[in-house]
Every structure is written in C-alpha cells, then in structure tokens.
Amino acid sequence: MSAVAAPGPLAVVGAGPVGLSAALAAHALGLPAVLLEAQPRAAAAARPGSRAIFVHRATLELLERISPGLGEQIAARGLVWRTKRTLWAGREVHARSYRPSSAAPPFTSLPQTMVEDLLRAACDRAGIAQHWGDPVARVASEKGSVRLRTAGGVAHEASHVIAADGPRSTVRAEAGLALRGSTSATGFVVIDVADAAGLAEPERIFHYRHPAVGGRNVLLVPFRGGWRVDVQCRPGEDGGRLIDEAPDWLPGVLPQLPAHEVTWSSVYRFQQRLASAFTDRHQRILLAGEAAHLLPPFGARGMNSGIADAVAAARAVHTATVPAYAVARRAAAQQNIHAAAGALDHLLAARPRRRAAQWAAAAAAPWWPRAGRWLDAAPYGPQLRAVTY
Ligand SMILES: Cc1cc2nc3c(=O)[nH]c(=O)nc-3n(C[C@H](O)[C@H](O)[C@H](O)COP(=O)(O)OP(=O)(O)OC[C@H]3O[C@@H](n4cnc5c(N)ncnc54)[C@H](O)[C@@H]3O)c2cc1C
C-alpha cells in the first residue's frame, strides 16, 4: 500500500473555480482544508477559452469576504461594459447605457482562466494544502468521516468532502448520486476573438437573425482582451462547419476590428442537469458547482452559482448544517434550471406563439420601449434575485 497523507478535517476535490473558492471559504472560517486536483497545476493553469466571463457583483462580494482583496483584484482586472444593445435583423430594437459610478461595479467581465489564476494565488497566500496531478478515484463515506483514495494510491481521511470535481464528478458517482436532466438538441458555437487593444467599443450585443450569419441569433460579449461570440446553430446544423467558416462571417459581426484572430472555439449544447441530492446519506459529502448542476452559459449562472455553493458548503461544514445546505442550494439550482429553460424556450422559438410574440415585439419596439426591453432580456431567462445564484 502507498503513503497515507496527513488526515485533514475537510477535503475539497477539484481545483476549478468552485473548488478553489471552497478551499478559501474554509480557510476564512478557520477550517483546515486540503485541495485535491486531478490535473497537474500547469495543465489546469493552461485551460483554454474564455468560458465563464461574467462575474456578478454578488460573487465579487463573496470572494472579497473569503479572501480580502480578491474581489477587488478580479474587478480591477476585468472589464465593465456600460451599454447593452439588441438588434433584430440589422435593426436596433433596444439600447441602454449605464453611467459610470464610484460604487462597486455591478459585474466584471474577465476570462475564467484569469479568475482561476487569482484564486490559485489567493490559495497559495493562505497556505492551503494542495495536491495536484492525482485524481481522486475512490470515496467511502461513513458515519463519522470520509475516506478517499487517489489513482496514485494516496489515502486521505476527512471529516467532510466538498465535491467540486465538475460535470463528470467521481465523488458524486462514488456517493451513488445521479445527475439528471436534459441536453438541448440545438448546438451553439462559441468563438473567442482577440482584441487586446480594446479597439471595438465594449458593448453587450444580442442580435436576433443576424444578416451576416445567415439569420442566426448571435450574442457578443466583450471581456478583458477580447470578445466572446456565441452563435445559435440551426436545428441539426454542424457547429464545426460554422466555426470553419468564421473567417467569412466574423467581419460582419465585429466590423470594428481590423483583423479577426480566433483564440478559442467550441461547440456546446444547453445542459440543464441537477444532482438527485446535494449530499450523501451520511451528510459527509457536499456537492458544489458543476458536480451538482449543469446550466447553460446564457445568464452566466454556472460559475456564479457554483461559487455561491462553495461558500455555503464551507459554512455548512463549519456550522454543522449540511442538510440545510443540501436543501437550500438544490432549490437555488432548480431555480437556475427553470430560468435556463425559459431562456432556451425563447432562443429556440420552436412554438409558433413564441415566434409570433418575437416578431410582434420587433415590429412594436420603435414606438413601444417595453417590447424592446423584453427582446433584450428574454434570451437570458427570467431575472433571479442575486441571493439565489
Ligand atoms: C464552452 C463553455 C462555455 C462556458 N461559458 C460560461 C459562461 O459564459 N458563464 C458561466 O457562468 N459559465 C460558463 N461555463 C461554465 C463554467 O466554465 C463552469 O460553470 C465552471 O468551470 C464550473 O466550475 P467547477 O469548479 O464546478 O468545475 P470545473 O471548472 O469543471 O472544475 C472541476 C475540477 O475538478 C477536477 N477534477 C475532475 N475530476 C477529478 C477527480 N476525480 N479528482 C480530483 N479532481 C478532479 C478537474 O480537473 C477540474 O479542475 C462555460 C463552460 C464551457 C465548457
């Protein structure tokens, strides 16, 4: 048998944004934690793509609380766009600009890799024990503790485990918990385009039926260093081909840029999945982030809600309120899934009534601002109170 690592009271499995936040939250509460990550640290640091770029104010505040200065650092590195616009087939139907204020920013837009860099640095500063490059393979929850074993044969004993090991969570499977839900048939293409100099005015733009992309829906979101372009594929369409053809259509989507350097691209589907329970029968394992729920990117609920899970999970271990955690965070995830379903219903507009409402709103928007506001907001699903993230 191999080495046995010193037992820690809390093991956090997975060093994505949620696991890193959970470790920091535990540290802030005086709970010693050990962070166990499958990938080598250099590989995790080199994960490609913008992914979760929208860091909500509520998340910045949580991070500031668990690691003073961290929320401010993330806000300072990111970008705040102050105008959002919605267009319908080349015609503007809604625009709103916000004045800069001295108050804390309402959000910041920064690639997930950069947020993770800052989280890792905060964990290092806090002196959190970390083991990289060795996946957790076996997890046995008992009445008083949890035993973990890595693929490399290292054993850990923990009072509790926060499972932040992502969508294919080993810990969730070992705990016998299922992840149930659906995946949309329609694909979406995401492309990051470099704009290091900030040449294009930073605005969030949703364009229904964009003429430059064959009438497909297009979402443009600026982040520090570039633009994220999401394009909704047609039913049954091969997203890979749309990516190959990007040099032809990107100039029509981002005409302000003289060149269109694609730094990352991917095809994804809307996932709406929820774990059968957020804790095991011994209430020793707490699921958090994508180990617990999968949400589509529209609405920016994935990472924001995952970080809220992480902070709540550490608090629940500290205050011995794991069952309440499991109920409250599962309910929050259900709300997020409900909101995501609303967004998808609107984006696909599969029902004739929904399509008719969109056409009518687009026609009415020039003289009825409420119609434009609805077209602007609906692609993200109903608004939730920040606390439910
Ligand atoms: C294409 C794309 C676009 C996205 N866009 C957005 C967006 O716009 N907004 C948004 O909010 N979210 C977005 N997301 C989702 C966002 O990236 C996730 O919500 C976020 O990464 C979840 O964080 P996590 O820490 O729960 O999981 P992950 O980031 O997946 O981290 C899990 C970690 O656990 C590790 N791990 C896995 N198995 C083990 C094991 N057995 N032992 C130890 N470690 C293990 C993994 O290596 C990984 O480091 C997007 C995702 C993708 C793929």
The ligand as a MOL file (V3000), in Angstrom:
LIG
                    3D

  0  0  0     0  0            999 V3000
M  V30 BEGIN CTAB
M  V30 COUNTS 53 58 0 0 0
M  V30 BEGIN ATOM
M  V30 1 C -17.7100 26.2650 -23.5910 0
M  V30 2 C -18.0690 26.7130 -22.2050 0
M  V30 3 C -18.5540 27.9660 -22.0110 0
M  V30 4 C -18.9400 28.3770 -20.7420 0
M  V30 5 N -19.4220 29.6290 -20.5760 0
M  V30 6 C -19.8420 30.0300 -19.3690 0
M  V30 7 C -20.3720 31.3200 -19.1550 0
M  V30 8 O -20.4330 32.1300 -20.0750 0
M  V30 9 N -20.8040 31.6570 -17.9020 0
M  V30 10 C -20.7280 30.7580 -16.8590 0
M  V30 11 O -21.1020 31.1060 -15.7230 0
M  V30 12 N -20.2270 29.5380 -17.0370 0
M  V30 13 C -19.7870 29.1530 -18.2540 0
M  V30 14 N -19.2750 27.9200 -18.4200 0
M  V30 15 C -19.2820 27.0150 -17.2820 0
M  V30 16 C -18.1200 27.2450 -16.3770 0
M  V30 17 O -16.9310 27.0470 -17.0820 0
M  V30 18 C -18.3120 26.2950 -15.2340 0
M  V30 19 O -19.5240 26.6700 -14.5690 0
M  V30 20 C -17.2140 26.2700 -14.2380 0
M  V30 21 O -15.9730 25.9110 -14.7750 0
M  V30 22 C -17.5960 25.2400 -13.1680 0
M  V30 23 O -16.6300 25.2230 -12.2230 0
M  V30 24 P -16.3820 23.9330 -11.3340 0
M  V30 25 O -15.2300 24.3240 -10.4730 0
M  V30 26 O -17.6530 23.4730 -10.7490 0
M  V30 27 O -15.9640 22.7880 -12.3680 0
M  V30 28 P -14.7110 22.7020 -13.2970 0
M  V30 29 O -14.2790 24.0370 -13.7730 0
M  V30 30 O -15.0180 21.6500 -14.3160 0
M  V30 31 O -13.5660 22.1710 -12.3250 0
M  V30 32 C -13.5630 20.8450 -11.8460 0
M  V30 33 C -12.1450 20.4790 -11.4840 0
M  V30 34 O -12.1630 19.1920 -10.9020 0
M  V30 35 C -11.0920 18.4470 -11.4150 0
M  V30 36 N -11.4260 17.0270 -11.2780 0
M  V30 37 C -12.2650 16.2860 -12.0170 0
M  V30 38 N -12.3110 15.0310 -11.5860 0
M  V30 39 C -11.4800 14.9670 -10.5290 0
M  V30 40 C -11.1040 13.9280 -9.6430 0
M  V30 41 N -11.5860 12.6940 -9.7770 0
M  V30 42 N -10.2280 14.2140 -8.6490 0
M  V30 43 C -9.7290 15.4720 -8.4920 0
M  V30 44 N -10.0550 16.4860 -9.3200 0
M  V30 45 C -10.9250 16.2320 -10.3080 0
M  V30 46 C -10.9690 18.9100 -12.8580 0
M  V30 47 O -9.6930 18.6210 -13.3860 0
M  V30 48 C -11.2340 20.3920 -12.6880 0
M  V30 49 O -10.0470 21.1120 -12.4340 0
M  V30 50 C -18.8410 27.5020 -19.6660 0
M  V30 51 C -18.3100 26.2280 -19.8560 0
M  V30 52 C -17.9080 25.8340 -21.1030 0
M  V30 53 C -17.3410 24.4490 -21.2810 0
M  V30 END ATOM
M  V30 BEGIN BOND
M  V30 1 1 1 2
M  V30 2 1 2 3
M  V30 3 2 2 52
M  V30 4 2 3 4
M  V30 5 1 4 5
M  V30 6 1 4 50
M  V30 7 2 5 6
M  V30 8 1 6 7
M  V30 9 1 6 13
M  V30 10 2 7 8
M  V30 11 1 7 9
M  V30 12 1 9 10
M  V30 13 2 10 11
M  V30 14 1 10 12
M  V30 15 2 12 13
M  V30 16 1 13 14
M  V30 17 1 14 15
M  V30 18 1 14 50
M  V30 19 1 15 16
M  V30 20 1 16 17
M  V30 21 1 16 18
M  V30 22 1 18 19
M  V30 23 1 18 20
M  V30 24 1 20 21
M  V30 25 1 20 22
M  V30 26 1 22 23
M  V30 27 1 23 24
M  V30 28 2 24 25
M  V30 29 1 24 26
M  V30 30 1 24 27
M  V30 31 1 27 28
M  V30 32 2 28 29
M  V30 33 1 28 30
M  V30 34 1 28 31
M  V30 35 1 31 32
M  V30 36 1 32 33
M  V30 37 1 33 34
M  V30 38 1 33 48
M  V30 39 1 34 35
M  V30 40 1 35 36
M  V30 41 1 35 46
M  V30 42 1 36 37
M  V30 43 1 36 45
M  V30 44 2 37 38
M  V30 45 1 38 39
M  V30 46 1 39 40
M  V30 47 2 39 45
M  V30 48 1 40 41
M  V30 49 2 40 42
M  V30 50 1 42 43
M  V30 51 2 43 44
M  V30 52 1 44 45
M  V30 53 1 46 47
M  V30 54 1 46 48
M  V30 55 1 48 49
M  V30 56 2 50 51
M  V30 57 1 51 52
M  V30 58 1 52 53
M  V30 END BOND
M  V30 END CTAB
M  END
